[in-house]
């Protein structure tokens, strides 16, 4: 017993442990502060708690990628258009100043359809495409670039430009063609039509093919869960996965809110790591759900038919996508030309199709292809856009006003992309709006009118 050292008093041990814990906390907080400053070029304690620091963790961005935080079902099946948003559903975020609601047809619009011309001075402009087209419409409502540009032309001087949005997130050809004909059949008048597309026609179409669904079918991401709910044929395992997904979404919502509420940088980074893990788990469980769907699929018993697809190889698949895109645009042009309605087709720029533009530091970190190998849209754009560009000559040969917008951002050094999908921030939207307006104005200028 004499060889044993006397233990220090318990109070001293607690004191030493307390000091070490405080030092460790201060060290971790300092490291987190440094990381935050490096990422956002500002002090954490001076940030605005109302804004999401990470575009990928912004709830609106997650919603566009298929993670619905507020509702489990925000879209419903439509017999002619494939699917629409629930009327009244709100759309905002992405640096917009307002929240826009879905109208009586489930499309983002301040007006219900069919919209009846109020006076001869109105010029009705239809917008077609996917979510980038929808955001173009929303941007034009807040900052009417097209209206100002058209009003400078003699033909449109003092005219009231009324924008009618027929685009929807995830829409791709032939949905634009179907939407055009559907609303024309409802008596909708138009004076101009603008179709902004390209990304969905290859990126989402490629996702369809991976799920063995034809590229001409609506987006499988939106449609498949709705189809299975309509068929009421979810297996026990699928229902279990759906419940797990709902639980993940609840945790993710709490984690994102936690990031906004955190006073300490250490808390913020803990919630950021947690949300990243939850997002990964969300997509993993969706993949599991899709695997179960393929194994339990009984197309003959389904109430809703989705054309199956057996891939004939990458080249053949992308040629098919390009032909759907071309033939649909030609058909839109034919319908509109018969009514003397000018039609403008714009191929949207995307970060995954390389041009001479150099990414900003923020874009390089978050959106560069080499940093997004798991991105579900990357291959579709990189492989598909060259096919679209090659096929687009057929549009020009047929007299369609087609404008290649892939280089629209080449002169802009600042960040223009806002997520890993396809959307633009306020700077990008303004540049794109000016591109669209200038191309249309040049076409409609008296010397160019046919």
DRENDO-1510 file (C-alpha; in Angstrom, 1 decimal, always signed):
<recs>
REC; n; res; u; v; w
REC; 1; UNK; +0.0; +0.0; +0.0 .
REC; 2; UNK; +2.9; +2.3; +0.6 .
REC; 3; UNK; +3.9; +2.2; -3.1 .
REC; 4; UNK; +0.6; +3.6; -4.2 .
REC; 5; UNK; +0.4; +7.2; -5.1 .
REC; 6; UNK; -2.2; +9.3; -3.5 .
REC; 7; UNK; -5.0; +10.2; -5.9 .
REC; 8; UNK; -5.6; +13.9; -6.4 .
REC; 9; UNK; -8.7; +15.3; -4.9 .
REC; 10; UNK; -11.9; +14.7; -6.9 .
REC; 11; UNK; -12.4; +18.5; -7.2 .
REC; 12; UNK; -9.1; +18.9; -8.9 .
REC; 13; UNK; -9.9; +16.2; -11.4 .
REC; 14; UNK; -13.2; +17.7; -12.3 .
REC; 15; UNK; -11.5; +21.1; -12.6 .
REC; 16; UNK; -8.9; +19.8; -15.0 .
REC; 17; UNK; -11.5; +18.0; -17.0 .
REC; 18; UNK; -13.6; +21.1; -17.2 .
REC; 19; UNK; -10.7; +23.2; -18.4 .
REC; 20; UNK; -9.8; +20.6; -21.0 .
REC; 21; UNK; -13.4; +20.5; -22.3 .
REC; 22; UNK; -13.5; +24.3; -22.5 .
REC; 23; UNK; -10.2; +24.4; -24.4 .
REC; 24; UNK; -11.4; +21.6; -26.7 .
REC; 25; UNK; -14.7; +23.5; -27.3 .
REC; 26; UNK; -12.9; +26.7; -28.1 .
REC; 27; UNK; -10.5; +24.9; -30.4 .
REC; 28; UNK; -13.4; +23.3; -32.3 .
REC; 29; UNK; -15.3; +26.5; -32.5 .
REC; 30; UNK; -12.3; +28.3; -33.8 .
REC; 31; UNK; -11.8; +25.6; -36.5 .
REC; 32; UNK; -15.4; +25.9; -37.5 .
REC; 33; UNK; -15.2; +29.6; -37.7 .
REC; 34; UNK; -12.2; +29.3; -39.9 .
REC; 35; UNK; -14.0; +26.9; -42.3 .
REC; 36; UNK; -17.0; +29.1; -42.4 .
REC; 37; UNK; -15.0; +32.2; -43.2 .
REC; 38; UNK; -13.2; +30.3; -46.0 .
REC; 39; UNK; -16.4; +29.0; -47.5 .
REC; 40; UNK; -18.5; +32.2; -47.3 .
REC; 41; UNK; -16.0; +35.0; -47.1 .
REC; 42; UNK; -17.6; +36.4; -43.9 .
REC; 43; UNK; -17.7; +35.8; -40.2 .
REC; 44; UNK; -20.2; +33.3; -38.9 .
REC; 45; UNK; -21.4; +35.6; -36.2 .
REC; 46; UNK; -22.2; +38.3; -38.8 .
REC; 47; UNK; -24.3; +36.1; -41.1 .
REC; 48; UNK; -28.0; +36.7; -41.7 .
REC; 49; UNK; -29.9; +33.8; -40.1 .
REC; 50; UNK; -32.7; +34.3; -42.6 .
REC; 51; UNK; -30.7; +33.1; -45.6 .
REC; 52; UNK; -29.5; +29.6; -46.3 .
REC; 53; UNK; -25.7; +29.6; -46.7 .
REC; 54; UNK; -25.5; +26.4; -48.7 .
REC; 55; UNK; -27.6; +26.4; -51.9 .
REC; 56; UNK; -27.9; +22.7; -51.8 .
REC; 57; UNK; -29.5; +22.8; -48.3 .
REC; 58; UNK; -32.0; +25.5; -49.2 .
REC; 59; UNK; -35.4; +23.9; -48.8 .
REC; 60; UNK; -36.6; +25.4; -52.1 .
REC; 61; UNK; -33.6; +23.9; -53.9 .
REC; 62; UNK; -34.2; +20.5; -52.3 .
REC; 63; UNK; -37.8; +20.7; -53.5 .
REC; 64; UNK; -36.6; +21.2; -57.1 .
REC; 65; UNK; -34.5; +18.1; -56.7 .
REC; 66; UNK; -37.4; +16.0; -55.6 .
REC; 67; UNK; -37.1; +16.4; -51.8 .
REC; 68; UNK; -40.5; +17.7; -50.7 .
REC; 69; UNK; -40.0; +19.0; -47.2 .
REC; 70; UNK; -43.4; +20.7; -46.6 .
REC; 71; UNK; -45.7; +18.1; -48.3 .
REC; 72; UNK; -45.3; +14.5; -49.4 .
REC; 73; UNK; -47.4; +15.1; -52.5 .
REC; 74; UNK; -47.2; +18.5; -54.3 .
REC; 75; UNK; -47.9; +17.2; -57.7 .
REC; 76; UNK; -50.9; +15.3; -59.1 .
REC; 77; UNK; -51.5; +13.3; -62.3 .
REC; 78; UNK; -53.0; +15.0; -65.3 .
REC; 79; UNK; -54.5; +12.9; -68.1 .
REC; 80; UNK; -53.1; +15.1; -70.9 .
REC; 81; UNK; -50.0; +16.9; -69.4 .
REC; 82; UNK; -48.6; +14.0; -67.3 .
REC; 83; UNK; -48.7; +15.9; -64.0 .
REC; 84; UNK; -49.3; +19.3; -62.6 .
REC; 85; UNK; -48.7; +21.0; -59.3 .
REC; 86; UNK; -51.5; +21.1; -56.8 .
REC; 87; UNK; -53.4; +24.3; -57.5 .
REC; 88; UNK; -52.4; +26.9; -54.9 .
REC; 89; UNK; -48.9; +25.3; -54.3 .
REC; 90; UNK; -46.4; +28.1; -53.7 .
REC; 91; UNK; -43.0; +28.5; -55.5 .
REC; 92; UNK; -40.3; +30.8; -54.3 .
REC; 93; UNK; -36.7; +30.9; -53.0 .
REC; 94; UNK; -33.9; +31.1; -55.5 .
REC; 95; UNK; -33.4; +34.8; -54.8 .
REC; 96; UNK; -36.9; +35.6; -55.9 .
REC; 97; UNK; -38.6; +38.4; -54.0 .
REC; 98; UNK; -42.1; +36.9; -54.2 .
REC; 99; UNK; -43.8; +33.6; -53.8 .
REC; 100; UNK; -45.8; +32.5; -56.9 .
REC; 101; UNK; -48.7; +30.1; -56.7 .
REC; 102; UNK; -50.0; +27.5; -59.1 .
REC; 103; UNK; -53.1; +28.6; -60.9 .
REC; 104; UNK; -56.3; +26.7; -61.6 .
REC; 105; UNK; -54.4; +24.4; -64.0 .
REC; 106; UNK; -51.5; +23.7; -61.6 .
REC; 107; UNK; -49.1; +26.0; -63.5 .
REC; 108; UNK; -47.2; +28.8; -61.9 .
REC; 109; UNK; -49.1; +31.9; -63.0 .
REC; 110; UNK; -50.7; +35.0; -61.6 .
REC; 111; UNK; -53.6; +34.4; -64.0 .
REC; 112; UNK; -56.1; +31.5; -64.4 .
REC; 113; UNK; -56.5; +29.8; -67.8 .
REC; 114; UNK; -57.7; +30.2; -70.4 .
REC; 115; UNK; -56.9; +33.9; -70.0 .
REC; 116; UNK; -59.3; +36.0; -72.1 .
REC; 117; UNK; -57.7; +39.1; -73.8 .
REC; 118; UNK; -58.9; +42.1; -71.9 .
REC; 119; UNK; -58.4; +44.7; -74.7 .
REC; 120; UNK; -56.8; +44.9; -78.2 .
REC; 121; UNK; -53.7; +46.5; -76.7 .
REC; 122; UNK; -52.6; +43.3; -74.9 .
REC; 123; UNK; -49.9; +41.1; -76.4 .
REC; 124; UNK; -50.2; +37.5; -75.0 .
REC; 125; UNK; -46.9; +35.7; -74.7 .
REC; 126; UNK; -46.9; +32.0; -73.9 .
REC; 127; UNK; -43.9; +30.4; -72.1 .
REC; 128; UNK; -43.2; +26.7; -72.5 .
REC; 129; UNK; -40.6; +24.4; -71.1 .
REC; 130; UNK; -39.4; +23.0; -67.7 .
REC; 131; UNK; -38.4; +24.7; -64.4 .
REC; 132; UNK; -35.9; +27.0; -66.1 .
REC; 133; UNK; -38.7; +28.3; -68.3 .
REC; 134; UNK; -40.9; +28.7; -65.1 .
REC; 135; UNK; -38.1; +30.7; -63.4 .
REC; 136; UNK; -37.8; +32.8; -66.6 .
REC; 137; UNK; -41.5; +33.6; -66.3 .
REC; 138; UNK; -41.1; +34.5; -62.6 .
REC; 139; UNK; -38.1; +36.6; -63.3 .
REC; 140; UNK; -40.0; +38.5; -66.0 .
REC; 141; UNK; -42.8; +39.2; -63.6 .
REC; 142; UNK; -40.4; +40.8; -61.1 .
REC; 143; UNK; -38.1; +42.4; -63.7 .
REC; 144; UNK; -40.0; +42.7; -67.1 .
REC; 145; UNK; -37.0; +42.7; -69.5 .
REC; 146; UNK; -39.0; +41.2; -72.4 .
REC; 147; UNK; -41.7; +43.8; -72.1 .
REC; 148; UNK; -39.3; +46.7; -72.0 .
REC; 149; UNK; -37.4; +45.4; -75.0 .
REC; 150; UNK; -40.6; +44.7; -77.0 .
REC; 151; UNK; -42.0; +48.1; -76.2 .
REC; 152; UNK; -38.9; +49.7; -77.9 .
REC; 153; UNK; -40.1; +48.1; -81.2 .
REC; 154; UNK; -42.6; +50.1; -83.3 .
REC; 155; UNK; -45.0; +47.2; -83.6 .
REC; 156; UNK; -45.1; +46.8; -79.8 .
REC; 157; UNK; -44.8; +50.4; -78.7 .
REC; 158; UNK; -47.2; +51.2; -75.8 .
REC; 159; UNK; -48.5; +47.6; -75.8 .
REC; 160; UNK; -49.3; +45.7; -72.6 .
REC; 161; UNK; -47.2; +42.5; -72.6 .
REC; 162; UNK; -49.0; +39.7; -70.8 .
REC; 163; UNK; -47.0; +36.6; -69.9 .
REC; 164; UNK; -48.8; +33.3; -69.7 .
REC; 165; UNK; -46.8; +30.4; -68.2 .
REC; 166; UNK; -47.4; +26.9; -69.5 .
REC; 167; UNK; -44.1; +25.4; -68.3 .
REC; 168; UNK; -43.7; +23.1; -65.3 .
REC; 169; UNK; -40.7; +21.8; -63.4 .
REC; 170; UNK; -39.6; +18.5; -65.1 .
REC; 171; UNK; -41.6; +19.1; -68.3 .
REC; 172; UNK; -39.8; +17.9; -71.4 .
REC; 173; UNK; -40.9; +17.3; -75.0 .
REC; 174; UNK; -43.5; +16.3; -76.0 .
REC; 175; UNK; -45.1; +17.9; -72.9 .
REC; 176; UNK; -44.6; +21.4; -74.3 .
REC; 177; UNK; -46.2; +20.3; -77.5 .
REC; 178; UNK; -49.1; +18.7; -75.6 .
REC; 179; UNK; -49.5; +21.8; -73.4 .
REC; 180; UNK; -49.6; +24.1; -76.4 .
REC; 181; UNK; -52.3; +22.0; -78.2 .
REC; 182; UNK; -54.3; +21.4; -75.0 .
REC; 183; UNK; -54.6; +25.1; -74.1 .
REC; 184; UNK; -55.2; +26.2; -77.7 .
REC; 185; UNK; -58.1; +23.7; -77.7 .
REC; 186; UNK; -59.4; +25.4; -74.6 .
REC; 187; UNK; -59.6; +28.7; -76.5 .
REC; 188; UNK; -56.4; +30.2; -75.3 .
REC; 189; UNK; -55.2; +33.0; -77.6 .
REC; 190; UNK; -51.4; +33.7; -78.1 .
REC; 191; UNK; -49.5; +36.4; -80.0 .
REC; 192; UNK; -46.0; +35.0; -79.3 .
REC; 193; UNK; -44.7; +31.6; -78.0 .
REC; 194; UNK; -41.3; +31.0; -76.3 .
REC; 195; UNK; -40.1; +27.5; -75.7 .
REC; 196; UNK; -37.0; +27.2; -73.3 .
REC; 197; UNK; -35.7; +23.7; -73.0 .
REC; 198; UNK; -32.9; +21.2; -73.7 .
REC; 199; UNK; -31.8; +20.2; -70.2 .
REC; 200; UNK; -34.8; +18.0; -69.3 .
REC; 201; UNK; -34.9; +16.5; -72.8 .
REC; 202; UNK; -31.6; +14.8; -72.2 .
REC; 203; UNK; -30.9; +14.8; -68.4 .
REC; 204; UNK; -34.4; +13.7; -67.3 .
REC; 205; UNK; -34.9; +11.6; -70.4 .
REC; 206; UNK; -31.7; +9.7; -69.5 .
REC; 207; UNK; -33.1; +9.2; -66.0 .
REC; 208; UNK; -36.2; +7.7; -67.6 .
REC; 209; UNK; -34.1; +5.3; -69.6 .
REC; 210; UNK; -32.2; +4.2; -66.5 .
REC; 211; UNK; -35.6; +3.3; -65.0 .
REC; 212; UNK; -36.5; +1.4; -68.3 .
REC; 213; UNK; -39.1; +4.0; -69.1 .
REC; 214; UNK; -39.3; +5.6; -72.6 .
REC; 215; UNK; -37.7; +9.1; -72.9 .
REC; 216; UNK; -40.9; +10.4; -74.5 .
REC; 217; UNK; -42.8; +9.6; -71.2 .
REC; 218; UNK; -43.1; +12.3; -68.5 .
REC; 219; UNK; -40.3; +12.5; -65.8 .
REC; 220; UNK; -40.2; +9.3; -63.9 .
REC; 221; UNK; -39.0; +11.2; -60.8 .
REC; 222; UNK; -42.4; +12.9; -60.6 .
REC; 223; UNK; -44.7; +10.3; -62.2 .
REC; 224; UNK; -43.7; +7.0; -60.8 .
REC; 225; UNK; -44.6; +7.6; -57.2 .
REC; 226; UNK; -47.9; +9.1; -58.3 .
REC; 227; UNK; -48.6; +6.1; -60.6 .
REC; 228; UNK; -48.0; +3.6; -57.8 .
REC; 229; UNK; -50.2; +5.5; -55.4 .
REC; 230; UNK; -52.9; +5.6; -58.1 .
REC; 231; UNK; -52.6; +1.9; -58.6 .
REC; 232; UNK; -52.6; +1.3; -54.9 .
REC; 233; UNK; -50.1; -1.6; -55.4 .
REC; 234; UNK; -47.3; -0.7; -53.1 .
REC; 235; UNK; -45.7; -3.7; -51.5 .
REC; 236; UNK; -45.1; -3.9; -47.7 .
REC; 237; UNK; -41.4; -3.3; -48.3 .
REC; 238; UNK; -42.2; -0.2; -50.5 .
REC; 239; UNK; -44.5; +1.2; -47.9 .
REC; 240; UNK; -41.9; +0.7; -45.2 .
REC; 241; UNK; -39.4; +2.6; -47.3 .
REC; 242; UNK; -41.9; +5.4; -47.9 .
REC; 243; UNK; -42.4; +5.7; -44.1 .
REC; 244; UNK; -38.6; +5.8; -43.7 .
REC; 245; UNK; -38.3; +8.5; -46.3 .
REC; 246; UNK; -41.0; +10.6; -44.6 .
REC; 247; UNK; -39.0; +10.2; -41.3 .
REC; 248; UNK; -35.8; +11.3; -43.1 .
REC; 249; UNK; -37.6; +14.3; -44.4 .
REC; 250; UNK; -38.8; +15.3; -41.0 .
REC; 251; UNK; -35.3; +15.0; -39.6 .
REC; 252; UNK; -33.9; +16.9; -42.6 .
REC; 253; UNK; -36.4; +19.7; -42.1 .
REC; 254; UNK; -35.4; +20.0; -38.4 .
REC; 255; UNK; -31.7; +19.9; -39.3 .
REC; 256; UNK; -32.1; +22.7; -41.8 .
REC; 257; UNK; -34.0; +24.8; -39.3 .
REC; 258; UNK; -31.3; +24.0; -36.8 .
REC; 259; UNK; -28.6; +25.5; -39.1 .
REC; 260; UNK; -30.5; +28.7; -39.2 .
REC; 261; UNK; -31.0; +28.8; -35.4 .
REC; 262; UNK; -27.5; +27.9; -34.4 .
REC; 263; UNK; -25.7; +30.6; -32.4 .
REC; 264; UNK; -22.3; +28.8; -32.5 .
REC; 265; UNK; -20.3; +27.8; -35.6 .
REC; 266; UNK; -19.8; +24.3; -34.1 .
REC; 267; UNK; -23.5; +23.8; -33.9 .
REC; 268; UNK; -23.9; +25.0; -37.5 .
REC; 269; UNK; -21.3; +22.6; -38.9 .
REC; 270; UNK; -22.8; +19.7; -36.9 .
REC; 271; UNK; -26.2; +20.3; -38.4 .
REC; 272; UNK; -24.7; +20.8; -41.9 .
REC; 273; UNK; -23.0; +17.4; -41.6 .
REC; 274; UNK; -26.2; +15.9; -40.3 .
REC; 275; UNK; -28.2; +17.3; -43.2 .
REC; 276; UNK; -25.7; +16.1; -45.8 .
REC; 277; UNK; -25.9; +12.5; -44.3 .
REC; 278; UNK; -29.7; +12.7; -44.3 .
REC; 279; UNK; -29.8; +13.9; -48.0 .
REC; 280; UNK; -27.6; +11.0; -48.9 .
REC; 281; UNK; -29.8; +8.6; -47.0 .
REC; 282; UNK; -32.8; +10.0; -48.7 .
REC; 283; UNK; -31.5; +9.3; -52.2 .
REC; 284; UNK; -30.2; +5.9; -51.1 .
REC; 285; UNK; -33.7; +4.9; -49.9 .
REC; 286; UNK; -35.2; +6.2; -53.1 .
REC; 287; UNK; -32.9; +3.9; -55.0 .
REC; 288; UNK; -34.0; +1.1; -52.8 .
REC; 289; UNK; -37.6; +2.0; -53.5 .
REC; 290; UNK; -37.0; +2.0; -57.3 .
REC; 291; UNK; -35.3; -1.4; -57.0 .
REC; 292; UNK; -38.3; -2.8; -55.2 .
REC; 293; UNK; -40.5; -1.2; -57.9 .
REC; 294; UNK; -38.7; -2.9; -60.7 .
REC; 295; UNK; -38.9; -6.3; -59.0 .
REC; 296; UNK; -42.6; -6.0; -58.1 .
REC; 297; UNK; -43.7; -4.1; -61.3 .
REC; 298; UNK; -46.8; -5.5; -63.0 .
REC; 299; UNK; -47.4; -3.3; -66.0 .
REC; 300; UNK; -50.4; -5.4; -67.2 .
REC; 301; UNK; -52.3; -4.6; -64.0 .
REC; 302; UNK; -51.4; -0.8; -63.9 .
REC; 303; UNK; -54.2; +1.7; -64.4 .
REC; 304; UNK; -51.7; +4.1; -66.0 .
REC; 305; UNK; -49.5; +3.0; -69.0 .
REC; 306; UNK; -45.9; +4.2; -69.2 .
REC; 307; UNK; -44.1; +3.1; -72.4 .
REC; 308; UNK; -41.3; +0.7; -71.5 .
REC; 309; UNK; -37.8; +1.2; -73.0 .
REC; 310; UNK; -35.1; -1.2; -73.8 .
REC; 311; UNK; -31.8; +0.6; -74.4 .
REC; 312; UNK; -30.2; +0.0; -77.7 .
REC; 313; UNK; -26.9; +1.6; -76.6 .
REC; 314; UNK; -25.9; +5.1; -75.6 .
REC; 315; UNK; -25.7; +6.6; -79.1 .
REC; 316; UNK; -29.1; +5.2; -80.2 .
REC; 317; UNK; -30.7; +6.4; -76.9 .
REC; 318; UNK; -29.4; +10.0; -77.3 .
REC; 319; UNK; -30.4; +10.1; -81.0 .
REC; 320; UNK; -33.9; +9.1; -79.9 .
REC; 321; UNK; -33.9; +11.9; -77.3 .
REC; 322; UNK; -32.8; +14.5; -79.9 .
REC; 323; UNK; -35.4; +13.3; -82.4 .
REC; 324; UNK; -38.2; +13.7; -79.8 .
REC; 325; UNK; -36.9; +17.2; -79.2 .
REC; 326; UNK; -36.7; +18.1; -82.8 .
REC; 327; UNK; -40.0; +16.6; -84.0 .
REC; 328; UNK; -41.9; +18.2; -81.1 .
REC; 329; UNK; -40.5; +21.6; -81.8 .
REC; 330; UNK; -41.3; +21.2; -85.5 .
REC; 331; UNK; -44.8; +20.3; -84.6 .
REC; 332; UNK; -45.2; +23.3; -82.3 .
REC; 333; UNK; -43.9; +25.5; -85.0 .
REC; 334; UNK; -46.4; +24.0; -87.5 .
REC; 335; UNK; -49.4; +24.6; -85.2 .
REC; 336; UNK; -48.3; +28.1; -84.4 .
REC; 337; UNK; -47.4; +29.1; -87.9 .
REC; 338; UNK; -50.9; +28.1; -89.0 .
REC; 339; UNK; -52.2; +30.7; -86.6 .
REC; 340; UNK; -49.6; +33.3; -87.6 .
REC; 341; UNK; -48.1; +33.1; -84.1 .
REC; 342; UNK; -44.3; +33.6; -84.1 .
REC; 343; UNK; -42.5; +30.8; -82.3 .
REC; 344; UNK; -39.1; +31.1; -80.6 .
REC; 345; UNK; -37.1; +28.1; -79.4 .
REC; 346; UNK; -34.2; +28.7; -77.0 .
REC; 347; UNK; -31.7; +26.0; -75.9 .
REC; 348; UNK; -30.9; +26.7; -72.3 .
REC; 349; UNK; -27.3; +27.0; -70.9 .
REC; 350; UNK; -26.2; +24.4; -68.3 .
REC; 351; UNK; -23.1; +24.1; -66.2 .
REC; 352; UNK; -22.4; +20.5; -67.3 .
REC; 353; UNK; -22.0; +21.4; -71.0 .
REC; 354; UNK; -18.6; +23.0; -71.3 .
REC; 355; UNK; -18.1; +26.3; -73.1 .
REC; 356; UNK; -15.3; +28.8; -73.0 .
REC; 357; UNK; -16.6; +30.2; -69.7 .
REC; 358; UNK; -14.5; +29.8; -66.6 .
REC; 359; UNK; -16.4; +28.9; -63.4 .
REC; 360; UNK; -16.2; +31.3; -60.5 .
REC; 361; UNK; -14.5; +29.9; -57.4 .
REC; 362; UNK; -17.9; +29.2; -55.8 .
REC; 363; UNK; -19.1; +27.4; -58.9 .
REC; 364; UNK; -15.9; +25.4; -59.3 .
REC; 365; UNK; -16.3; +24.1; -55.7 .
REC; 366; UNK; -20.0; +23.3; -55.9 .
REC; 367; UNK; -21.0; +22.8; -59.5 .
REC; 368; UNK; -18.0; +21.7; -61.5 .
REC; 369; UNK; -18.5; +18.3; -63.1 .
REC; 370; UNK; -15.4; +16.8; -61.5 .
REC; 371; UNK; -16.9; +17.6; -58.1 .
REC; 372; UNK; -20.3; +16.2; -59.0 .
REC; 373; UNK; -19.7; +12.7; -60.2 .
REC; 374; UNK; -22.7; +11.4; -58.3 .
REC; 375; UNK; -25.0; +14.0; -59.9 .
REC; 376; UNK; -27.9; +12.2; -61.7 .
REC; 377; UNK; -28.0; +14.8; -64.5 .
REC; 378; UNK; -24.3; +15.1; -65.3 .
REC; 379; UNK; -24.0; +12.3; -67.9 .
REC; 380; UNK; -27.3; +13.3; -69.6 .
REC; 381; UNK; -26.1; +16.8; -70.3 .
REC; 382; UNK; -22.5; +16.0; -71.2 .
REC; 383; UNK; -23.5; +13.2; -73.6 .
REC; 384; UNK; -26.9; +14.6; -74.7 .
REC; 385; UNK; -26.2; +18.3; -75.5 .
REC; 386; UNK; -23.9; +17.5; -78.5 .
REC; 387; UNK; -26.7; +15.5; -80.0 .
REC; 388; UNK; -29.2; +18.4; -79.5 .
REC; 389; UNK; -26.8; +20.9; -81.0 .
REC; 390; UNK; -26.1; +18.7; -84.0 .
REC; 391; UNK; -29.9; +18.1; -84.6 .
REC; 392; UNK; -30.7; +21.8; -84.1 .
REC; 393; UNK; -29.6; +22.5; -87.7 .
REC; 394; UNK; -32.8; +20.8; -88.8 .
REC; 395; UNK; -34.8; +23.5; -86.9 .
REC; 396; UNK; -32.9; +26.3; -88.6 .
REC; 397; UNK; -33.3; +24.5; -92.0 .
REC; 398; UNK; -37.1; +24.6; -91.4 .
REC; 399; UNK; -37.2; +28.3; -90.7 .
REC; 400; UNK; -37.7; +28.0; -87.0 .
REC; 401; UNK; -36.4; +30.9; -84.8 .
REC; 402; UNK; -34.0; +28.7; -82.9 .
REC; 403; UNK; -31.4; +30.3; -80.6 .
REC; 404; UNK; -28.5; +28.5; -79.0 .
REC; 405; UNK; -28.1; +29.9; -75.5 .
REC; 406; UNK; -25.4; +27.6; -74.2 .
REC; 407; UNK; -22.8; +30.4; -74.3 .
REC; 408; UNK; -25.1; +33.1; -72.9 .
REC; 409; UNK; -23.0; +33.2; -69.7 .
REC; 410; UNK; -19.6; +33.1; -71.3 .
REC; 411; UNK; -18.9; +36.8; -70.6 .
REC; 412; UNK; -19.9; +36.7; -66.9 .
REC; 413; UNK; -17.1; +36.0; -64.4 .
REC; 414; UNK; -19.4; +36.0; -61.3 .
REC; 415; UNK; -21.5; +33.1; -60.1 .
REC; 416; UNK; -24.6; +32.4; -62.2 .
REC; 417; UNK; -25.7; +28.9; -61.2 .
REC; 418; UNK; -27.5; +28.3; -58.0 .
REC; 419; UNK; -27.8; +24.5; -57.7 .
REC; 420; UNK; -26.4; +21.3; -59.0 .
REC; 421; UNK; -29.3; +20.9; -61.4 .
REC; 422; UNK; -29.8; +23.6; -63.9 .
REC; 423; UNK; -31.1; +26.8; -62.3 .
REC; 424; UNK; -29.6; +30.3; -62.3 .
REC; 425; UNK; -29.3; +32.9; -59.6 .
REC; 426; UNK; -30.5; +36.5; -60.0 .
REC; 427; UNK; -27.4; +37.5; -62.0 .
REC; 428; UNK; -27.8; +34.5; -64.3 .
REC; 429; UNK; -31.5; +35.0; -64.8 .
REC; 430; UNK; -31.0; +38.6; -65.8 .
REC; 431; UNK; -28.3; +37.7; -68.3 .
REC; 432; UNK; -30.5; +34.9; -69.7 .
REC; 433; UNK; -33.5; +37.3; -69.8 .
REC; 434; UNK; -31.5; +39.8; -71.8 .
REC; 435; UNK; -30.3; +37.1; -74.2 .
REC; 436; UNK; -33.8; +35.9; -74.8 .
REC; 437; UNK; -35.2; +39.4; -75.2 .
REC; 438; UNK; -32.5; +40.6; -77.5 .
REC; 439; UNK; -32.8; +37.6; -79.8 .
REC; 440; UNK; -36.6; +38.0; -80.1 .
REC; 441; UNK; -36.3; +41.7; -80.6 .
REC; 442; UNK; -33.7; +41.2; -83.4 .
REC; 443; UNK; -36.0; +38.7; -85.1 .
REC; 444; UNK; -39.1; +40.9; -84.8 .
REC; 445; UNK; -37.3; +44.1; -86.0 .
REC; 446; UNK; -38.9; +45.4; -89.2 .
REC; 447; UNK; -36.0; +44.4; -91.5 .
REC; 448; UNK; -36.2; +40.8; -90.3 .
REC; 449; UNK; -40.0; +40.3; -90.3 .
REC; 450; UNK; -41.2; +38.0; -93.0 .
</recs>
